[in-house]
């Protein structure tokens, strides 16, 4: 194993759980719940007082997994379906009909899950751009950071990136940040024609300020200038309201966003809860690689966002 990888186990921040608990239980429909990872996530979030699971999938598999966990699920709604497509469709329709507050991916492929979620008949489409946001917390409990969009939009256009500004601002507010500090990523702090992302970053920041978005936004900024007060001081940018103090990173494409997210997780032990915003209800795109702490954090974000 390379020495760069962290051995620290991710920890779901207690403050995030407390804030989610105060927001009230989220009824979360789990598409194809009958597998170890989604059932463990449901049990943990239920025990934390932030989730009421709606279990969708093969009933025998769901009950068998619950028995392995010594978890009594008799009080929870169980919807019998067969196969990936049927589970995704049923869970999405339940959520779109208001019978669940959020939709969570269980044991099915992402493309099948998202096809069900995006089916107009499911009732989750709102006409807004969908944006994925990670909320990543370091294991020492210090300041967290949001990253958008690292898992859904491959090369987001300007309208999608404007939607991302609104999403991270809204989530920041729900996390208790009255005026989030948003940093727009590029590889330089000066717009230059040879680097299109730098000019797009400046355009996005200018738009947000002109629109009166209730956030401080700066761009373009390289990653060091988002996170390191020392780099900010060396480069003479101490007057920038975001530099060195970013609450959120807005990325130009999925490659850079995914790299930052995975670096924070694998190199520093970060706990990354994730949620898709812009639909009629939060959508949780959990991954097989997500540890229990990250799944718990994702459920907490859904609880905060329900009805928002």
C-alpha positions as a Python dict, from the first residue, in 0.01 Angstrom:
ca = {
    (1, 'X'): (0, 0, 0),
    (2, 'X'): (134, 344, -90),
    (3, 'X'): (229, 571, 195),
    (4, 'X'): (-4, 838, 66),
    (5, 'X'): (-316, 642, 166),
    (6, 'X'): (-465, 726, 504),
    (7, 'X'): (-535, 452, 758),
    (8, 'X'): (-783, 673, 942),
    (9, 'X'): (-1139, 544, 949),
    (10, 'X'): (-1400, 796, 832),
    (11, 'X'): (-1630, 930, 1103),
    (12, 'X'): (-1976, 1071, 1042),
    (13, 'X'): (-1973, 1405, 1229),
    (14, 'X'): (-2192, 1393, 1543),
    (15, 'X'): (-2299, 1753, 1475),
    (16, 'X'): (-2438, 1648, 1137),
    (17, 'X'): (-2640, 1368, 1298),
    (18, 'X'): (-2768, 1603, 1567),
    (19, 'X'): (-2879, 1858, 1307),
    (20, 'X'): (-3050, 1585, 1102),
    (21, 'X'): (-3221, 1445, 1412),
    (22, 'X'): (-3354, 1790, 1492),
    (23, 'X'): (-3496, 1811, 1138),
    (24, 'X'): (-3702, 1497, 1200),
    (25, 'X'): (-3713, 1145, 1057),
    (26, 'X'): (-3677, 1110, 682),
    (27, 'X'): (-3879, 833, 519),
    (28, 'X'): (-3624, 693, 276),
    (29, 'X'): (-3726, 448, 4),
    (30, 'X'): (-3438, 206, -56),
    (31, 'X'): (-3444, 59, -405),
    (32, 'X'): (-3360, -313, -382),
    (33, 'X'): (-3272, -311, -14),
    (34, 'X'): (-3203, -685, 21),
    (35, 'X'): (-2824, -680, 47),
    (36, 'X'): (-2577, -629, 330),
    (37, 'X'): (-2464, -273, 259),
    (38, 'X'): (-2804, -102, 214),
    (39, 'X'): (-2951, -288, 510),
    (40, 'X'): (-2660, -193, 734),
    (41, 'X'): (-2701, 169, 624),
    (42, 'X'): (-3074, 157, 697),
    (43, 'X'): (-3019, 2, 1039),
    (44, 'X'): (-2752, 254, 1137),
    (45, 'X'): (-2956, 555, 1023),
    (46, 'X'): (-3267, 419, 1196),
    (47, 'X'): (-3073, 364, 1518),
    (48, 'X'): (-2938, 720, 1491),
    (49, 'X'): (-3294, 853, 1483),
    (50, 'X'): (-3278, 1008, 1137),
    (51, 'X'): (-3441, 749, 908),
    (52, 'X'): (-3765, 557, 873),
    (53, 'X'): (-3681, 304, 600),
    (54, 'X'): (-3919, 199, 325),
    (55, 'X'): (-3770, -130, 210),
    (56, 'X'): (-3824, -213, -157),
    (57, 'X'): (-3713, -535, -325),
    (58, 'X'): (-3721, -912, -280),
    (59, 'X'): (-3891, -962, 56),
    (60, 'X'): (-3711, -1287, 140),
    (61, 'X'): (-3371, -1126, 79),
    (62, 'X'): (-3462, -821, 285),
    (63, 'X'): (-3581, -1031, 579),
    (64, 'X'): (-3275, -1255, 557),
    (65, 'X'): (-3039, -956, 573),
    (66, 'X'): (-3234, -810, 865),
    (67, 'X'): (-3203, -1142, 1047),
    (68, 'X'): (-2826, -1140, 994),
    (69, 'X'): (-2817, -798, 1158),
    (70, 'X'): (-3050, -910, 1440),
    (71, 'X'): (-3274, -619, 1337),
    (72, 'X'): (-3651, -631, 1378),
    (73, 'X'): (-3800, -466, 1068),
    (74, 'X'): (-4162, -561, 1134),
    (75, 'X'): (-4260, -199, 1201),
    (76, 'X'): (-4135, -76, 862),
    (77, 'X'): (-4306, -75, 525),
    (78, 'X'): (-4182, -347, 289),
    (79, 'X'): (-4268, -337, -81),
    (80, 'X'): (-4223, -668, -265),
    (81, 'X'): (-4064, -644, -612),
    (82, 'X'): (-3854, -872, -829),
    (83, 'X'): (-3533, -759, -1001),
    (84, 'X'): (-3344, -432, -1035),
    (85, 'X'): (-3573, -243, -1271),
    (86, 'X'): (-3890, -317, -1075),
    (87, 'X'): (-3730, -215, -745),
    (88, 'X'): (-3595, 110, -888),
    (89, 'X'): (-3928, 193, -1048),
    (90, 'X'): (-4133, 118, -735),
    (91, 'X'): (-3902, 312, -503),
    (92, 'X'): (-3891, 614, -736),
    (93, 'X'): (-4269, 620, -777),
    (94, 'X'): (-4324, 596, -401),
    (95, 'X'): (-4093, 891, -349),
    (96, 'X'): (-4245, 1092, -632),
    (97, 'X'): (-4592, 1032, -485),
    (98, 'X'): (-4482, 1171, -149),
    (99, 'X'): (-4489, 835, 29),
    (100, 'X'): (-4118, 871, 100),
    (101, 'X'): (-3908, 1182, 164),
    (102, 'X'): (-3598, 1061, -22),
    (103, 'X'): (-3483, 791, -261),
    (104, 'X'): (-3177, 577, -193),
    (105, 'X'): (-2986, 341, -422),
    (106, 'X'): (-2961, -12, -287),
    (107, 'X'): (-2833, -327, -457),
    (108, 'X'): (-2879, -230, -821),
    (109, 'X'): (-2676, -72, -1098),
    (110, 'X'): (-2654, 306, -1105),
    (111, 'X'): (-2785, 335, -1461),
    (112, 'X'): (-3094, 130, -1374),
    (113, 'X'): (-3152, 335, -1059),
    (114, 'X'): (-3115, 673, -1232),
    (115, 'X'): (-3333, 565, -1525),
    (116, 'X'): (-3610, 496, -1275),
    (117, 'X'): (-3551, 821, -1088),
    (118, 'X'): (-3555, 1026, -1408),
    (119, 'X'): (-3864, 861, -1555),
    (120, 'X'): (-4114, 1147, -1578),
    (121, 'X'): (-4392, 915, -1466),
    (122, 'X'): (-4213, 867, -1134),
    (123, 'X'): (-4288, 1227, -1039),
    (124, 'X'): (-3940, 1330, -932),
    (125, 'X'): (-3854, 1554, -1227),
    (126, 'X'): (-3908, 1924, -1153),
    (127, 'X'): (-3754, 2095, -1455),
    (128, 'X'): (-3452, 2196, -1248),
    (129, 'X'): (-3100, 2078, -1325),
    (130, 'X'): (-2991, 1784, -1109),
    (131, 'X'): (-2669, 1844, -918),
    (132, 'X'): (-2473, 1606, -695),
    (133, 'X'): (-2312, 1750, -382),
    (134, 'X'): (-2065, 1578, -151),
    (135, 'X'): (-2031, 1693, 210),
    (136, 'X'): (-1686, 1579, 322),
    (137, 'X'): (-1568, 1591, 684),
    (138, 'X'): (-1216, 1524, 814),
    (139, 'X'): (-1176, 1256, 1083),
    (140, 'X'): (-1066, 1508, 1346),
    (141, 'X'): (-1406, 1678, 1337),
    (142, 'X'): (-1275, 2006, 1200),
    (143, 'X'): (-1428, 2212, 922),
    (144, 'X'): (-1603, 2019, 646),
    (145, 'X'): (-1625, 2111, 279),
    (146, 'X'): (-1878, 2054, 0),
    (147, 'X'): (-1779, 1947, -352),
    (148, 'X'): (-2006, 1981, -655),
    (149, 'X'): (-2036, 1808, -898),
    (150, 'X'): (-1819, 1499, -856),
    (151, 'X'): (-2057, 1216, -942),
    (152, 'X'): (-2336, 1309, -1185),
    (153, 'X'): (-2272, 1577, -1447),
    (154, 'X'): (-1974, 1495, -1665),
    (155, 'X'): (-1916, 1836, -1826),
    (156, 'X'): (-2179, 2067, -1676),
    (157, 'X'): (-2286, 2364, -1887),
    (158, 'X'): (-2314, 2711, -1736),
    (159, 'X'): (-2680, 2670, -1647),
    (160, 'X'): (-2600, 2352, -1453),
    (161, 'X'): (-2310, 2523, -1279),
    (162, 'X'): (-2539, 2808, -1179),
    (163, 'X'): (-2776, 2550, -1036),
    (164, 'X'): (-2481, 2407, -841),
    (165, 'X'): (-2421, 2748, -685),
    (166, 'X'): (-2779, 2747, -558),
    (167, 'X'): (-2755, 2389, -432),
    (168, 'X'): (-2437, 2429, -227),
    (169, 'X'): (-2566, 2760, -89),
    (170, 'X'): (-2893, 2595, 18),
    (171, 'X'): (-2718, 2296, 173),
    (172, 'X'): (-2470, 2524, 346),
    (173, 'X'): (-2758, 2717, 501),
    (174, 'X'): (-2918, 2394, 625),
    (175, 'X'): (-2582, 2298, 775),
    (176, 'X'): (-2584, 2623, 973),
    (177, 'X'): (-2364, 2839, 749),
    (178, 'X'): (-2546, 3169, 704),
    (179, 'X'): (-2329, 3283, 414),
    (180, 'X'): (-2128, 2998, 260),
    (181, 'X'): (-1792, 3067, 99),
    (182, 'X'): (-1789, 2917, -252),
    (183, 'X'): (-1469, 2862, -450),
    (184, 'X'): (-1479, 2798, -826),
    (185, 'X'): (-1198, 2563, -929),
    (186, 'X'): (-938, 2614, -1197),
    (187, 'X'): (-558, 2581, -1200),
    (188, 'X'): (-490, 2952, -1168),
    (189, 'X'): (-627, 3255, -988),
    (190, 'X'): (-613, 3469, -1303),
    (191, 'X'): (-844, 3412, -1603),
    (192, 'X'): (-645, 3329, -1915),
    (193, 'X'): (-777, 3235, -2263),
    (194, 'X'): (-560, 2924, -2285),
    (195, 'X'): (-740, 2779, -1981),
    (196, 'X'): (-1116, 2795, -2049),
    (197, 'X'): (-1207, 2679, -1698),
    (198, 'X'): (-1045, 2992, -1554),
    (199, 'X'): (-1258, 3224, -1766),
    (200, 'X'): (-1570, 3020, -1693),
    (201, 'X'): (-1492, 3040, -1320),
    (202, 'X'): (-1471, 3419, -1333),
    (203, 'X'): (-1797, 3435, -1532),
    (204, 'X'): (-1973, 3213, -1278),
    (205, 'X'): (-1849, 3419, -983),
    (206, 'X'): (-1951, 3745, -1156),
    (207, 'X'): (-2298, 3602, -1227),
    (208, 'X'): (-2350, 3494, -866),
    (209, 'X'): (-2255, 3836, -733),
    (210, 'X'): (-2479, 4011, -986),
    (211, 'X'): (-2769, 3783, -888),
    (212, 'X'): (-2725, 3866, -520),
    (213, 'X'): (-2668, 3503, -421),
    (214, 'X'): (-2642, 3491, -41),
    (215, 'X'): (-2289, 3353, -46),
    (216, 'X'): (-1935, 3478, -90),
    (217, 'X'): (-1797, 3343, -415),
    (218, 'X'): (-1453, 3365, -572),
    (219, 'X'): (-1304, 3222, -886),
    (220, 'X'): (-1091, 3114, -1045),
    (221, 'X'): (-902, 2961, -754),
    (222, 'X'): (-661, 2669, -751),
    (223, 'X'): (-704, 2407, -481),
    (224, 'X'): (-423, 2537, -260),
    (225, 'X'): (-582, 2881, -253),
    (226, 'X'): (-913, 2731, -144),
    (227, 'X'): (-777, 2533, 150),
    (228, 'X'): (-443, 2677, 263),
    (229, 'X'): (-417, 3011, 449),
    (230, 'X'): (-40, 2981, 407),
    (231, 'X'): (-69, 2968, 28),
    (232, 'X'): (-309, 3261, 40),
    (233, 'X'): (-59, 3467, 239),
    (234, 'X'): (232, 3379, 9),
    (235, 'X'): (33, 3476, -301),
    (236, 'X'): (-96, 3799, -147),
    (237, 'X'): (-466, 3712, -158),
    (238, 'X'): (-560, 3776, 204),
    (239, 'X'): (-830, 4022, 99),
    (240, 'X'): (-1020, 3754, -94),
    (241, 'X'): (-1332, 3662, 111),
    (242, 'X'): (-1311, 3292, 15),
    (243, 'X'): (-941, 3209, -31),
    (244, 'X'): (-816, 2974, 240),
    (245, 'X'): (-1164, 2944, 395),
    (246, 'X'): (-1380, 2771, 134),
    (247, 'X'): (-1699, 2593, 245),
    (248, 'X'): (-1760, 2455, -105),
    (249, 'X'): (-1568, 2374, -421),
    (250, 'X'): (-1746, 2410, -754),
    (251, 'X'): (-1566, 2205, -1017),
    (252, 'X'): (-1566, 2239, -1398),
    (253, 'X'): (-1604, 1867, -1473),
    (254, 'X'): (-1657, 1528, -1314),
    (255, 'X'): (-1291, 1430, -1351),
    (256, 'X'): (-1158, 1708, -1129),
    (257, 'X'): (-1447, 1675, -886),
    (258, 'X'): (-1410, 1298, -856),
    (259, 'X'): (-1034, 1332, -805),
    (260, 'X'): (-1077, 1588, -526),
    (261, 'X'): (-1349, 1384, -354),
    (262, 'X'): (-1145, 1063, -364),
    (263, 'X'): (-827, 1240, -254),
    (264, 'X'): (-1004, 1379, 52),
    (265, 'X'): (-1146, 1034, 130),
    (266, 'X'): (-851, 807, 56),
    (267, 'X'): (-562, 1038, 147),
    (268, 'X'): (-707, 1204, 456),
    (269, 'X'): (-978, 970, 585),
    (270, 'X'): (-1264, 1203, 499),
    (271, 'X'): (-1627, 1101, 545),
    (272, 'X'): (-1818, 1182, 225),
    (273, 'X'): (-2194, 1196, 242),
    (274, 'X'): (-2353, 1264, -95),
    (275, 'X'): (-2689, 1375, -228),
    (276, 'X'): (-2844, 1464, -564),
    (277, 'X'): (-3039, 1789, -543),
    (278, 'X'): (-3284, 1946, -787),
    (279, 'X'): (-3542, 1667, -794),
    (280, 'X'): (-3870, 1671, -603),
    (281, 'X'): (-3691, 1479, -325),
    (282, 'X'): (-3327, 1411, -235),
    (283, 'X'): (-3165, 1120, -419),
    (284, 'X'): (-2886, 920, -254),
    (285, 'X'): (-2639, 763, -498),
    (286, 'X'): (-2461, 537, -254),
    (287, 'X'): (-2172, 326, -384),
    (288, 'X'): (-2048, -24, -299),
    (289, 'X'): (-1723, 143, -189),
    (290, 'X'): (-1896, 373, 62),
    (291, 'X'): (-1812, 290, 425),
    (292, 'X'): (-2093, 288, 685),
    (293, 'X'): (-2002, 638, 804),
    (294, 'X'): (-2050, 783, 455),
    (295, 'X'): (-2386, 611, 413),
    (296, 'X'): (-2497, 748, 748),
    (297, 'X'): (-2385, 1098, 647),
    (298, 'X'): (-2582, 1068, 321),
    (299, 'X'): (-2896, 977, 512),
    (300, 'X'): (-2838, 1278, 737),
    (301, 'X'): (-2820, 1508, 434),
    (302, 'X'): (-3148, 1364, 306),
    (303, 'X'): (-3309, 1436, 641),
    (304, 'X'): (-3193, 1798, 628),
    (305, 'X'): (-3313, 1843, 270),
    (306, 'X'): (-3652, 1672, 292),
    (307, 'X'): (-3921, 1920, 197),
    (308, 'X'): (-3663, 2190, 123),
}
